[in-house]
Amino acid sequence: MKKGKGKDAVLRLLQSGEPIQFRQMLKALGVTRDERSYLEEHLEFLVESGKVVKLPGRLYAAAGEGGIRGKLSTHRDGYGFVVPEDGGEDLFVPARYLSEYMNGDLVEAQVVATRRDGKREGRVTGLIQRAVTSVVGRFEAIGKGGRVIPDDQRLGRDLFVAPGDAGTARDGQVVLAQVTSYPSATRGLEGRIAEVLGNANDPEVEVLTVIKKFDLPHVFGEDVLAEALRQPQQVEEEALSGRIDLRGRLTVTIDGETARDFDDAVSVAREGESIRLWVSIADVSHYVREGSKLDAEAYLRGTSAYFPDRCIPMLPEQLSNGICSLNPDVDRLTMTAEMLFDAGGDMIDSRFYTSVIRSAARLTYTTVKRILVDKDSEVIASHAGLVSDLSLMEELSLRLNGRRKLRGSIDFDLPEPQIVLDLQGATTAIVRAERNLAHRIIEEFMLAANEAVASFLEQTPVPSLYRVHENPDPLKLKDLAEFVFSFGYQLKIEEDKVNPAALQKLLLEVEGKPEERLINEVLLRCMKQARYAAENLGHFGLAASSYTHFTSPIRRYPDLVVHRILKRVISEKLKQVDKDRLEARLPETALHTSRRERIAMEAEREMVDLKKMQFMRDKIGEEYDGFITGVAQFGLFVELVELFVEGMIPVATLPADYYVHMEKSHSLVGERSRAVYRIADRIRVKVAAVNEGRKQVEFALVGTLEKRPIAAAPEGESYPVVPIKGKRPKPKRR
């Protein structure tokens, strides 16, 4: 290789295909020993100039379509995806390029290839910030040291503990290990035991494991508690100054049986054909002052987290269950959204103000249902003074719901599991959580208040936090259209977009059909995740041009922020300097609270999954009806009809055949037997194994109960397509 030809030769070589190792480059370019140092210097120059990407293992690749900054999400099998911070399609990264990186790391990546299906493949080019600083898992003693087997399988590696760093940890205990050294080409993940959580099967340790794994702040500091204790437990007279007195109005709270903190109270009145609605929300901002220790702790937590047996609150109990909770028969400070709706459910007037209320009753969803739906004479008699107002609430909620549906708001009606525990914290049953008319009444009122506040703040105008939900990804929309077509339904997509009304129409078409739940769930997976933003991007799912969170300041920090902004606007105390400060701070607040919400949701899901696994421990060998919820190359995902427990049938356990994965039609097809297993098919399964470590139930196929009709194959797909792992039948000898 001559020096004058070095630049063009290197770039031509790298642009011709896959990344190339330095040693291979030497051979391909005919570099002599004397020219080697020149090539190294020139490669460094190309990397610094952004024309070439240097990858782990001395691999080099031509720069792609620009660097991507995002969070690395890894699978337990080793591969991963970089989720771009600024949105867009995830970038696939093969396992062999992730040996030095871990799940959750903030990284820079480079696109190096685009596959035939249009999906991009890339490599991680740099580490920005480590996500994992500690590991929760089971300790295995090895000599005077040992290893920690992580509870989070996405880490993809054990943590090694050097002799002398195990502390008091004993074999089999659950521990928290502090990372001291991250993986590299020559070393594994290393750390020291920082805390022993206890024995694995202790229910308290199980909860603590999830708390530590997701780094949920769960203990209030003494300074925070001291500040909470200084708050009054009764409304003081001076606090009433300037507030509108609603104590003369019949106002009630409607919540679940186990609720202890009451954010919202509602009241209604008929005005001709119109109905006036008062939604009064706990004025948490009066007690949690901006910049206080309580405020800093609430911001850190971002949200309350709800486990089957407890709540990890955003605010101390003295506030959340005390002075901020809208308990019955006591005065409480509130922020009120007063709205007037016409006969068609359109809002024709609104105003917002600080107020004081006195709730007349603490009602439960069950009680309201027994009054309005069951017409229970005994319950009606004991709540005689409330029946008329509750009936008016029902009428208004139906108007509001009809109006939302008319504009295309999407209503998912997916069953939610409710975990029933005994006094020791063990799972005794998994039942369907009830969602009745009373739930829908409160839901419609809260949606209306949130939308009204968002519209008011946007029109003021003033910087604020919005709850945004962007349009689905075009590729996922295309897959969704093909999926529902296999059931005989059509979804109209124009210019890579879909109207929310078209999705709502689809949900109405499948209502009551066997495939209803599956299509609901697939549609939900197609959606982007709602988040907080300082910019109003609209809410696709609600078909709302402007939406925020205002109604739950006891358990959500963004609501508290919106209260503070609204209060300043209506008191006319918002100055330009305040607007400038909000514009500077709100983007970070939105990012942080969105992140805390996702973490809390993951922790809640993990706790529910753990309780499900425990419930299935003694069910080995028992048979259940289920339906196929997903199809993959390695097997079938199945959810039990009665128990809401999902498990997997490995492809290797299906009847002997060579199975083909029909990706677009979501099915596995036996090449010899022509047996077809498709998403939504009803089947009978037997519980074969429960792997609590992997949080997975393994099923064995017993038989097929019901198959859905086969529609025409999606465009571009024919049988067979993708060969996968399985036993290919031997050809017959002739």
Secondary structure, DSSP 8 states (H G I E B T S, - for coil): --GGGHHHHHHHHHTTSS-EEHHHHHHHHT--TTTHHHHHHHHHHHHHTTSEEEETTTEEEE--S-EEEEEEEE-TTS-EEEEETT-S--EEE-GGG-TT--TT-EEEEEEEEE-TTS-EEEEEEEEEE-S-SEEEEEEEEETTEEEEEES-GGG-S-EEE-TT--TT--TTEEEEEEEEE---SS--EEEEEEEEEEETT-HHHHHHHHHHHTT---S--HHHHHHHHTS-SS--GGGGTT-EE-TTS--EEEE-TT-----EEEEEEEETTEEEEEEEEE-GGGTS-TTSHHHHHHHHH-B-EEETTEEE-SS-HIIIIIITS--BTSEEEEEEEEEEE-TTS-EEEEEEEEEEEEBSEEEEHHHHHHHHTS--HHHHHHTTTTHHHHHHHHHHHHHHHHHHHHHT--------EEEEE-TTS-EEEEEE----HHHHHHHHHHHHHHHHHHHHHHHTT----EEEB----HHHHHHHHHHHHTTT-----BTTB--HHHHHHHHHHHTTSTTHHHHHHHHHHHS---EEESS---BTTTTBSS----S-TTTBHHHHHHHHHHHHHHTT---HHHHHHHHHHHHHHHHHHHHHHHHHHHHHHHHHHHHHHHHTGGGTT-EEEEEEEEEETTEEEEEETTT--EEEEEGGGSSSS-EEEETTTTEEEETTT--EEETT-EEEEEEEEEETTTTEEEEEEEEEEE--------TT--SS-EE-SS--------
